[in-house]
Structure formats: C-alpha cells, structure tokens
Amino acid sequence: LTMQKSGNGSTNPGTGSHLYPTGEIVNIYATPDAGHKFDYWSGDVANPNNSTTTVTMDANKTVTAYFSCIEHTLTMAVNQSGWGTTTPSPGTPG
C-alpha cells in the first residue's frame, strides 16, 4: 500500500510504502493541519469522501489524501452616515 498526500495534512499509515498480506482490510486516516480541511481520497478506497476509510489489499494499491486551505469571505462596508474609506473598498473583494 502506497500512501500519498496533496496539501497540508497527514495520513495514517504515513506517506510511503507499507506491506500487508493479501486480503487484509487496512484502516486509513487523513488528518488536516490547522487552517486546512480534508477533501477526498483518490485510489481504491471504500469511501473516498470520508477522512477515515479502508483499503482492501487484493493487489498493490496507491491512495492519495487531498487537503485544501479553509477560506473565509471578508465583506467591507462603510456606514452611510459618516465619511471615510476602507481598504479594500466596500463590497466583497474577488
């Protein structure tokens, strides 16, 4: 079983190659780093959308955990009764 990752996080078992007997069901876990989230697994896993899933070792397998940065939206506004400006300007910057 070859474990890989893309983005900021870790896997258990860790990245790299691991040997398992034929037929073994291996529990795998993906844990995002702070400020990041787990997105999905690629490869032959039982549930690609769950950070905790299994791989059945009926052949050589490669799985990859994908992580991405958590993004937040900042909307700027100016009180209409006063004067002034903001940087960035009011609205939702793209």
C-alpha positions as CSV (number, residue, x, y, z in Angstrom):
1,L,0.0,0.0,0.0
2,T,1.5,3.3,-1.1
3,M,0.2,6.3,0.9
4,Q,0.4,9.8,-0.6
5,K,-0.9,13.3,0.2
6,S,-1.5,16.5,-1.6
7,G,-1.8,19.7,0.6
8,N,-1.3,20.3,4.3
9,G,-2.2,17.3,6.4
10,S,-1.0,13.8,7.4
11,T,-2.1,10.2,6.8
12,N,-2.1,7.1,9.0
13,P,-0.3,5.0,7.9
14,G,2.1,7.7,7.0
15,T,3.2,8.5,3.4
16,G,5.3,5.9,1.8
17,S,5.0,2.2,1.1
18,H,3.7,-0.3,3.6
19,L,3.4,-4.1,3.2
20,Y,0.2,-6.0,4.1
21,P,-0.9,-9.6,3.5
22,T,-3.3,-10.3,0.7
23,G,-6.9,-9.9,1.8
24,E,-6.2,-7.7,4.7
25,I,-8.5,-4.7,5.2
26,V,-6.4,-1.7,6.2
27,N,-7.9,1.3,8.1
28,I,-6.6,4.6,6.8
29,Y,-7.0,8.1,8.3
30,A,-6.4,11.6,6.9
31,T,-5.9,14.5,9.4
32,P,-5.7,18.1,8.1
33,D,-3.3,20.6,9.5
34,A,-4.7,23.7,11.3
35,G,-6.4,26.0,8.8
36,H,-6.9,23.2,6.3
37,K,-9.6,20.6,5.6
38,F,-9.8,17.1,4.2
39,D,-11.3,17.0,0.7
40,Y,-11.2,13.4,-0.6
41,W,-9.2,10.2,-1.2
42,S,-8.2,9.1,-4.7
43,G,-7.5,5.4,-5.3
44,D,-9.3,2.2,-4.4
45,V,-10.8,3.1,-1.0
46,A,-14.2,2.1,0.5
47,N,-15.4,5.7,1.0
48,P,-13.4,8.4,-0.9
49,N,-15.3,11.3,0.9
50,N,-14.7,10.2,4.5
51,S,-11.4,11.0,6.2
52,T,-11.5,7.6,7.8
53,T,-11.9,4.7,5.4
54,T,-10.5,1.3,4.4
55,V,-8.5,-0.3,1.7
56,T,-8.8,-4.0,0.8
57,M,-5.4,-5.4,-0.1
58,D,-6.3,-7.6,-3.0
59,A,-3.5,-6.1,-5.2
60,N,-0.9,-3.3,-4.9
61,K,-2.7,-0.1,-4.1
62,T,-1.8,3.6,-4.2
63,V,-4.1,6.1,-2.4
64,T,-3.8,9.9,-2.0
65,A,-5.4,12.1,0.6
66,Y,-6.2,15.6,-0.7
67,F,-6.3,18.6,1.6
68,S,-7.1,22.3,0.9
69,C,-6.9,25.6,2.8
70,I,-10.0,26.8,4.6
71,E,-11.0,30.1,3.1
72,H,-13.2,32.8,4.6
73,T,-15.0,35.7,3.0
74,L,-14.4,39.3,4.2
75,T,-17.1,41.8,3.2
76,M,-16.2,45.5,3.8
77,A,-18.9,48.2,4.4
78,V,-18.9,51.9,5.2
79,N,-21.5,53.4,7.5
80,Q,-23.6,55.6,5.2
81,S,-24.0,58.3,7.9
82,G,-20.3,59.1,8.0
83,W,-17.3,59.9,5.9
84,G,-14.3,57.7,5.2
85,T,-12.9,55.0,3.1
86,T,-11.8,51.4,3.6
87,T,-9.0,49.4,2.0
88,P,-10.1,47.2,0.3
89,S,-13.1,49.3,-0.9
90,P,-16.6,48.3,0.3
91,G,-18.0,45.1,-1.2
92,T,-16.7,41.6,-1.4
93,P,-13.2,41.5,-3.0
94,G,-12.7,38.9,-5.6
